[in-house]
Amino acid sequence: EAGDPARLRCLKYLVMATMLHASSINPFDSQEARPYRNDPEIMAMTNLVQAFHNNEIEKFERILQRNEGQIMDDEFIREHLADLLRTIRTQVLRKIIAPYKRITLTAISTKLNGIPVDDVENLLVALILDGKLDGRIDQVSGILDKTVDHGVGAN
């Protein structure tokens, strides 16, 4: 409802849910949300969505840092921020490793804005266990060795 002061909070939650679901739909494309796109309270979320959809992890994390107070003040968003970071990192990770048969975890870490190699390994393990990545991790050498892709991860 246009006169409801909770509308901006609801819009933030919609944006958050859309990103957590890794949806390709931009919530600001709807005519109901479009007028709020440039609202100062929503601007950080608008920029987050753009960075999310463009797989720009550096920009995404920079927006989070610059708008930490505005974003982290909301308990719901704060509770789901780790999941959101995992979602975008997984998206970007899949894009990074796509052209490679073998790649070092250090190289992936660097391309993921310098996250710890242990975090890269955890993301890769989750993808392998979920059946979205066909490969194995050589922990001694710190290398992801992808097996021939037989349609795994097509979803």
Secondary structure as GFF3:
##gff-version 3
##sequence-region A 1 155
A	DSSP	alpha_helix	7	20	.	.	.	ID=ss1
A	DSSP	three_ten_helix	27	29	.	.	.	ID=ss2
A	DSSP	three_ten_helix	34	36	.	.	.	ID=ss3
A	DSSP	alpha_helix	43	53	.	.	.	ID=ss4
A	DSSP	alpha_helix	57	66	.	.	.	ID=ss5
A	DSSP	alpha_helix	68	72	.	.	.	ID=ss6
A	DSSP	alpha_helix	75	97	.	.	.	ID=ss7
A	DSSP	beta_strand	102	104	.	.	.	ID=ss8
A	DSSP	alpha_helix	105	111	.	.	.	ID=ss9
A	DSSP	alpha_helix	117	129	.	.	.	ID=ss10
A	DSSP	beta_strand	135	138	.	.	.	ID=ss11
A	DSSP	beta_strand	143	146	.	.	.	ID=ss12
###
